[in-house]
């Protein structure tokens, strides 16, 4: 594996929008946001630019996140929540036998995919989020019951995201198999996989640690919305 500048994932949104995901960027010169149809995330390198950037972006997305350091925001906006996440990284392929059929999801699965994510984790996933990377699923009786995919992408790092299992089908090892599948594909592209998980989601963190992820740092997702 080539020597990679891991500091890039300290500012994952900015660096994704400066590299692989440039085409999805709305650039406010010092702050960048994803086009809100794809992902309601922003990041910045110059704190002085965040007031105007968040103000302008709030006309496109009423509820969004700035990832990383705390931004300064316009008076018309409100930081409604600081979501503290662990940023976890994995450095080796996952050795795991895959016993379920894993299907690469296509545009035809989009509605089912969005419905499943928003059932379990509402608020992050937009109709065009699946276009940011590859998404994979496990079906049972023709119903999509578990998914995992790729979201933020840089030249050397890909974020594993939307690790979701339908509540009626948890505890059967589906997430584990999907994570292994996605992680190993990312390694095959000569990139390092990483993920974000809310720091109090102990069950998920234990699963990721068991698969080989290690916590690199804490990172905040600042949830910003218009004042009512």
N, C-alpha and C positions, 0 to 999 in steps of 0.2 A: 504494500500500500504506500502510495506517495506521501510525502510530508505535507500535512494539511494545516492551514491556519485556523485552529479551532476557535480563536477569538471571534471569528465571523458569526458564530451562533450566539454570541452575546447580544447581537442586534439582528435577529433572524429575519424580521420583516424587511428592514432596509436592505440587507444584503441579498435577500431573495429577489427583491424588486430591482436591484442593481445588476443582477446576474441572470440566472435562468428565466426568471419571471418578469423581465423588463416590460414585456408587452402588456402586462396587466397593471402597470404602475400609473398612478396619478401623482405627478411630481410637483411638490410645492416648494422646491429649492431648499433643501435642508430637512424636510419631512416628506416621506412618501407613504401613500396608501395604496392598497389594492383597490381596483375597481370594485365597488360594493356588490355588484352582481356575482362576483366570484368569492369574495372573502372580506369581511368588515374589519380588517386589520391595518394598522399603520405603525411606522417606526421613524425615528429621527436621528440625525447626527448633530443638529444645531437646535438647542432648546429654544432660542429666540424665534424660531420659525413656527413653533407648534400652535401659538394662539391663532394666527391667521389661517394656518392649515386646518386645524380642527373646526374652526368657524366655517370655512368654505366646504369642508367635507360633510359637515352636518346638514348641508342642504341636499346632499346625495344619500346620506344614511342617517336615520334618526338615532340609531343605537350602534355603537362601534367600539373597537378596542385599540388602544395604543400599547404596544408590547415593548417592555424594557424599562428604562428610567421613567420617572413620573413627568408627564408633560405639563406645560402651562396651557391653560385653556381659556377660551373666550368667556365673558361674563354670562352669556346666554346659555352656557353649557354647564354640565354638572358631572363630576366623577361619581357615578352611582355605586361603584364597587372596585376594590382592588382585589383581583383574583391572583393569589400567590400560587405559582406552580413550581414543581420541580422540573428542571430540564435534565433529561436522562439521555445518555449516549451509550452505544454498544460498539465494540471494536472487533468482534469476531462473529462469523456466521453462527446461526443457531442450529445445533444438531437435534433434530426432532423428526420422528416419522409422521408423515402426513397421512391420516387415515380417512379424511373427508375429501370429497371432490371440491376443489377450489375453482371458482369460475371468474374469469376476468369480466367485469361489468362493462356494459356498453350504454350508449345513449338510451336504448330501449328499457334499461333498468332504472333510469334516472328517477322516476317518480317514486318507485319502491325504495330506492336508496335514500332519497331525501326524507321520505316518511319515516324510515327506520331511525335515521340519525335524530330527527326532530322529536321523535317519540322519547328517546333516551337522553339526548343532550340538546335541548332546544336552544336556538339563538345563534349558533356559529355557522351553520351550514346553509349555503345559498344554492339556488337551482344550478348555478354554473360552477360551484366548487369542484365537482368531479372532473372538470376540464383542466384543473391544475396539475393533475397527476393520474396515475393508474389506481383503480379501485377494484377490490376483489371481494367475492362473497361466497357464502355457503348457503345452499338452499335445502329446505326440507319440505316435502309435499308441495313443490312448486312455489314455496314462499321463501323470500329472502330473510334469513334469520340471524346472520352474522356478517359483519363487514370489517375491512381494514383497508386504508389507502394511503396515498401520499398527498401532502398539502404543500407547505413552503419548500421551494427548491433553490439551491445554489449550485455553483459549479462542482463543489466537493461534498455537499451535505444535502440530504433529503429528509424532511420531517415525516415521520409515520403518524398518521392521524385517523380520526373517526374509527377508533377501536371500539366497536359497538356490537353487543349481542342482544337480541330480543329478550326481554325479561322472562319469557316463558321457556327459554332455551339456554339459560346460563348454567355454568358448572359442568359443562360437557366437553370442555377443552377446545371449543371452536376458536375462541380468541387467540389462544396459544398457537394454533396451527396457522391462522391467518397472519399473525405477527411474524412468525418464522418465515412464511412464504414471502411477505413483503420485504422484510429485513434482508433476506438472502438475495433477493433480486436487486436491491439497492447496492449491496456489496458487489454483485456481478457487474454493476455499472461503475465500479471503482469509486464509490461514494460512501460516506459514513452516515448511517441512520441515527436519528435522534428523535425524541418525542417530548411532549409537555403533558404533565398530569397535575391536577389540583393537589396541593400538598396534603390535604386531609383524606384523599382517596386511597386509604391504606391497602385495601384489597388489590386494587390495580397496581399500586407500587410494588407490592410483594410479588405479583405475577411477573412484572417487568424485570425485577431483580433476579428472580428465578431463571429467567430466560437469558440473563447476562447483561442487562442494562445497569449502568451505574449512574448515580446522581452527580451531575457536574456542578450545578448551581441552582439557586432559586431565581425565578424571573417573574415579574409582575405583568399581568394583563389588566390595564386600566380601562374599566368599562365606562364609556362616556355617552351621555344622552342629552337631549335638549331639556332645559328646565321647563317644568309644567306651568 
